[in-house]
Amino acid sequence: MSTTVEPRTAETHLPGSAGYRRVMVAVFLAGMSTFVVLYDVQALLPDLARAYDVTPARATLALSLTTGALAIALLVAGPVSEVVGRTRLIHLSLWSSSVVALACAVAPSWEWLLALRTLQGITLAGLPAVATAYLREELHHSAHGRAFGLYVGGTALGGMAGRLVTAPLADLAGWRWGLAAAAGFALACAALVAWLLPASRHFVPRPSGVGSVVDGVRGAVRDGALLALYVLGACGIGTMVAVFNALGFRLSEAPYGLSAGTVSLVYLVYALGSVSSAVSGRVADRIGRRATVPVGCGFALGGVWLTLSGSLVFVVLGMAALTIGFFCLHGLASGWVTARAHLAGVSTGQAASFYLFAYYVGASVFGNLGTVAWTHAGWAGVVGLASALLLTACAMVVVLRRTPALAPAS
């Protein structure tokens, strides 16, 4: 025991060390970069619908095609990371996604924009496929909860920055300049991550080949708790994307009549999501994920119902509560997947890929259904869809609480 476990523990980055700080800053920036270019079109959906004379549901394809392609690419990125390593894939993903984001800003037609946004999803897959596995391997176990929370906090701020950067610039100079600014931000983050991120020290390549991949897939889908976490992630992000996709159309119409730049201010609530993920990670380190996750579900469900009010103040408060609840759920679930997989003897890369596959399928499918519900049933239809998804997430929480915990191998 002392010769196999203690040396590795001593070599992991301890909280407070220089290596730990470099990892945290780099992963935070990488999360921001990825989610800036993933969601930079969301606040622009009404502008795109008007510019290309398409319906809200068709305009939403600019986002749902990206998340759908990302979901599929994650199934490949996870196994690839087990062979080529974590950091190499992170750098490739950040640089390539930044270049494609810049190309989106100069897309000559609606069809070209959709094609580039689909390619964008493929290039983005590298970071989310390996981020939690990298953190679990390189950081001391005592810091895992806060590290996962900080990474998810970076994605929250990235999603917020993507909307806040693009929409005001779209009001001033058009949507192309908004997308160009998001791409410039992503390029700057990629450069900083290339300088800061320490190389992997505890990554162990797994055998390549169809057999090892099939074994990893079987392990990732045979554990009931892992399956519940996949469904939880899909329902959580599906709720967020569906509600935020429809929100822009709701607030740009009567009685609100807000511009894209003004609507984008609602995305400031994402800052609360960053705080929520970090705080919930620390709380979970003390009292456990099983006790913390239900709080996130309660916040999200209450927030969705609060948006039924016609008052803009209550709508914003409801979106804030939904955001707090969602990032609590996602921050804990994403870290829980790799921890559970490790204890179950399952490839952490494969398990993380399956979680994120479900996550982005949920974003793509349910996000598009959000605008369909808005078109046919108004905001009540959106809230009905979101409530069904969150109640399903609550059912998964019950499953997780009833599933026996796994003990570390002796």
Secondary structure as UniProt FT lines:
FT   TURN            2..5
FT   HELIX           6..11
FT   TURN            15..16
FT   HELIX           18..39
FT   TURN            40..41
FT   HELIX           42..44
FT   HELIX           45..52
FT   HELIX           56..59
FT   HELIX           61..84
FT   HELIX           86..104
FT   TURN            105..106
FT   HELIX           110..123
FT   TURN            124..125
FT   HELIX           126..138
FT   HELIX           141..143
FT   HELIX           144..173
FT   HELIX           175..196
FT   HELIX           210..222
FT   HELIX           224..252
FT   TURN            254..256
FT   HELIX           260..264
FT   HELIX           265..269
FT   HELIX           270..287
FT   HELIX           289..306
FT   TURN            307..308
FT   HELIX           312..343
FT   TURN            344..345
FT   HELIX           348..402
//
